[in-house]
Amino acid sequence: MERFPIPGTFLHIKPNTTGTDPLLRRAFSIFDYDETSGVVDILYKVVGRGTEVLSRVRPGETLDVLGPLGNGFDLPLTIDHLVLVAGGVGIPPVYLLAKSHLRQGFDGNKINYLCGLTTAAEKPMADRVEKLPINLQFATDDGSLGFKGFVSELLRARLDDGSLGINPVICACGPDGMLKAVQTIARAYGKKCYLSLESIMPCGVGTCLGCVVKNDGEEKYMRVCREGPVFEASEVEL
């Protein structure tokens, strides 16, 4: 990769290094990028056949990878405050967005990262986030770390207490239920909001139509892999 990847773009990876099982590629958001070595990192959780096969890949093996694909977060450095909301394995794209803005001189005091986890045992997923000079807060379903409740509830609480700045821009990635809640909250508070959608993407380049999402208020659909995965919250119906 010749330049720093746009936060929100993804890689389309064939998990198997030798055979055809599984046949289809899997999409993974770019988590991190080392400009010196050119190494790209992804973060994933074993939840199905594809990620189970990928977990067995060893150092030195070769993977078939396409990317970066899709669009990304296109935010000016002139915004007031940047609020990043991540749920579980939705951590990568908004982490990379924070890192990208910092390297361009954006004030880390104006970046608030709200990280939602099921329990404190999942905290290692956010190790890299903790190393950034930004404001980081955790929310866990069971209350074992930080705020007790969903990360969307933490977002609402912080908007209520005014700690996220006067006119924050919200960027979120995570499960559909979380994104729907963030979308609803941003609309209620009149805040600009961008969502990075998670979807099964069989082809990754917009031909199979296996990852479409409905355009809000219109009888048409958009492809998550092509027109997305990042959309303005007002664009999509979740």
N, C-alpha and C positions, 0 to 999 in steps of 0.2 A: 504494500500500500504506500503510495508516494506522498500522501498528505494526510493531515489529521482528519479522520472520518467525521462526517456530519452527525452530531448526536441524534439518535432516533432511527438511523438507517440500520439495516440488518444483514446478516449473512445467511445464505441458504446452503445447508450442509448435508451431504450424503453420509449418514452415520456409519455405514459399513465400508470398510477399507478394501474388501475383497469380493463379496458376493452381491446379491440383489435384494437381500432381506434385511431391513425393510426397503421396499422399492422407492418410496417417495422421500424427498429431502425434508429436512426440518429447518424452520426459520428461527434464528436466535439474534436478539438485539446485540449490538456491539457494546460490550461492557467497558473495555479500556483499550488503550493503544499506547505503545511505547515508541516514541518518535526515533529513538536511537537504534533500536533493534528491528523495528518494523513489526513487532509481535502484536497480534490482536487477541484480546481475551473475551470469552463469553462466560456467562453464568447460567447454569441450568439445574433443574431438579429432576431426578428420575421419576417419571410419572407414567410412562408407557413404553412400548416396544422400541421406538426410535432412541429415546434418551437412555434406555437400558443398554442398547447396543453401543451407543456413544460412550457410555461410562467404562466400557471395556477396552477402549482405544488406549494404546500405550505410547509413551514418548518415542519419537522416531518414526512412527507410522504416518502414512500420508492420507490426508482427507481430501475429498473432492468438494471444493467450496466455490460458490458464486457470491459476488458482492464487492463492495457494499451495494445494497438494493434499497428501493423505496425512497421516500423523501425524508425529511428530518425536521427538527425544531429550527425555525428561522426567526430568531429574536434579536432585535437591535440591542446594543449595549446601553442605549439611552432609557431603557425601562426603569421604573422606580424601584421595585423590588421583584425578585424572582422566587416564587414559591413552588417547590418540587414535592410532589406527592407520589410515593412509591408503595406498592403492595407486593411483598414477597419477591418473586423473580422479576417483578417490574422495576427493580432497582437499577439495572444497567443503563437504559437510555437517559434517565434523568441525572444519574451520577455523571455520565459523560457530558451532559449539558452543563452541569455545574463546573466540571473541570475545564471545559472549553471556554466558558465565560471568564473563569479565573485567569486562564493563560492569556486572555485578551485584555486583562486589566480591570475587569468588573470587581467591584468591592464585595468581598466575601461576607461582610456584615449585612449586605442586602440580599443574601441568598439564604432562604429557610428551606431545609430539607426535612420533610415529615415522612418517616419511614414506618410502614405498617408491617408487623410480623404476627404470626400466630402465638408464638411464645418466645421467651428470652433465649431458648436453645437455638433459635435461628439467627441470632445476632451475628455470627461469623460472616453471613452473607453481606453485611454492611461494614466489614472491617475497613475497606478502602474509603468508604464514605466518611468514616470517623477521622481519617487522616487529612481531609480537606479543611481549610480554614473557613468554615461556614457555620451557620447555626443549624444544628442537627437535633431533632427530637424523635423519640420512638413512641409508637403505640402498639400494644399487644392485646390480643383478644382476651387473654387471661389475666392481664395486669401484672405479669411477672417482670416487665421492663417498661418504664415510662408510663405514659397515659394508658389507662385501662379502657379499652374499647376499640372500635374501628378507626383507622387512620382518617377516614372521612369525618368522623366525629371530632377528631383532634383539629382538623382543618377548620371546621365550623367554630370550635372554641377559640382558636387563635384569630380568626376573622372578627369574632365578637369582642375580644379583648384588645384589638388594634395592634397586635405585636407583629403583624406581617406587612406593615407599611401602609401608606395612604392609598396607593393604587397598584397593588401587586398583580403580576401576571402569573397564572397558575398553569403548571405543566404536570401531567400525571401519566403514570403507566402502572397497570396492574390488572387484576381480574375484572371481568365485565361489571360485576355488581359494584365494585369499588368505583370504577369509572363512571357508572351511572350516578352514583351518589355524589361524586365530585362535580359532575356535570350539573346536577340539580342545585347544589350549593352555589356554584359559580354563577348560575343563572339568577338565583335568589338574591345574591349579594351584588350583582351587576359587575362581575369581574371577568376580564379576558381570560380565556382558558383554552388550553390545547391538550388533546388526549392522544397518547400513543397506544393504539389498539393491539391486542394480542389475538391472533387468529391462526387456524391451521391454513397453511399456504402450500398447496400441492405443487404449483409450478413456480411461484415466486416472481413471475414476470408479467402477470396480467392476462394470460391466455385461457386458463381453465375456468375462471370465474368461481373458484371454490372458496373465496374469502370475501365475498361482497358484504357490504353494510349499507343499510338504507339511508338515503339522504333525508334529513329531517324536514318534514313538511312537503316533500316532493315524491312523486311516483318514479323515482329512479334510484339506481344503486351505484356505489363506488367500490372499487377494488382496494382492499386494505394493502395489498402488496404493491400496487401501482400508484394510485392516488394518495395512499397513506404510506406507512402506518400512522403518521401524525396528521390529525385533523383538528380544525377549530371545533370546540365543543358544540357550537351552534349548528355545525354542518351535519352531524350524524344523529341517527335515532338508535338508541341502545336498548 
